[in-house]
Amino acid sequence: MSTAPYILVIEDEAMVTQAVRLICTDAGLLVTAVDNATEALGLLQENRYRLVLCDIMMQELDGFGFLKQVDRLGIDTPVIMMTGYSTMQNAVRSLAAGAIDYIPKPFTADELLAVIRRSLRSGELLAATECAQLEGESRLSYVPCPANYLRLGYVSWVSMEDEGTARIGVSDLFIKAIDGIQVIELAEPGEDLVQGVPCSEVTAADGITHEIMCPMSGRILEVNEEAQARPSLIEKDPYFRGWLYRILPSNPENNLQWLSL
């Protein structure tokens, strides 16, 4: 298998491809770009890429079909899906289908690079844990969600409560991928959250800002003020004391179908 550029971009809009290539090359990342998913599958079988950026809405084989083929072929390269704001539900579907992250279009250079960097790191952490498991070791590079929690990709989680409410938070993998949280901005009680839309913004130790995608739609009943005041609490205990919101879900039946254990 030959040595390949760092990132494979699959996009059928030439202007978007040009913008992604410029942003990546300016950041020192090598790029190969194709305008269809079928050609991309061939390249992925012949070369070793660190990451794939794939548009969802394409002719012939779309992003969902691409993810199915990636799974069928056993390709383990992390995939970021790109989507327009009008197709946010498609982005949620892509995470359920195996994408490691997604980014809505249009995006800025900083937004794209933030997603790329955390996805590269997430891929490394996932691979390290999988390698340890294959070797029979118990070493984990991150702490997975508890068994009774549901997650939106590898970004956020939701825990359903007996009284019909739910708690949501950010995954340990996401925290480790951005190298910790320095500052977190949370919404206010009474605000409505939408699945797949950012519900919080965090600033990492390197000053880069990242958005946390909401795993479930609903109205905020309570905000974890302790976690907002002390972000280190989220890093140390993301699944219990470090929760972000307690919400009243607005459409749990529909939302649950896109979440994973």
Stockholm file with secondary structure:
# STOCKHOLM 1.0

chainA/1-261         MSTAPYILVIEDEAMVTQAVRLICTDAGLLVTAVDNATEALGLLQENRYRLVLCDIMMQELDGFGFLKQVDRLGIDTPVIMMTGYSTMQNAVRSLAAGAIDYIPKPFTADELLAVIRRSLRSGELLAATECAQLEGESRLSYVPCPANYLRLGYVSWVSMEDEGTARIGVSDLFIKAIDGIQVIELAEPGEDLVQGVPCSEVTAADGITHEIMCPMSGRILEVNEEAQARPSLIEKDPYFRGWLYRILPSNPENNLQWLSL
#=GR chainA/1-261 SS CEECCSEEEECSCHHHHHHHHHHHHHTTCCEEEESCHHHHHHHHHHEECSEEEEESSCSSSCHHHHHHHHHHHTCCCCEEEEEEGGGHHHHHHHHHTTCSEEEEESCCHHHHHHHHHHHHHHHHHHHHHHHHHHTTCCCCSSCCCCTTCEEETTTEEEEECTTSCEEEEECHHHHHHTTCEEEEEECCTTCEECTTSEEEEEEETTSCEEEEECSSCEEEEEECHHHHHCHHHHHHCTTTTTCCEEEEESSHHHHHTTCBC
#=GC SS_cons         CEECCSEEEECSCHHHHHHHHHHHHHTTCCEEEESCHHHHHHHHHHEECSEEEEESSCSSSCHHHHHHHHHHHTCCCCEEEEEEGGGHHHHHHHHHTTCSEEEEESCCHHHHHHHHHHHHHHHHHHHHHHHHHHTTCCCCSSCCCCTTCEEETTTEEEEECTTSCEEEEECHHHHHHTTCEEEEEECCTTCEECTTSEEEEEEETTSCEEEEECSSCEEEEEECHHHHHCHHHHHHCTTTTTCCEEEEESSHHHHHTTCBC
//
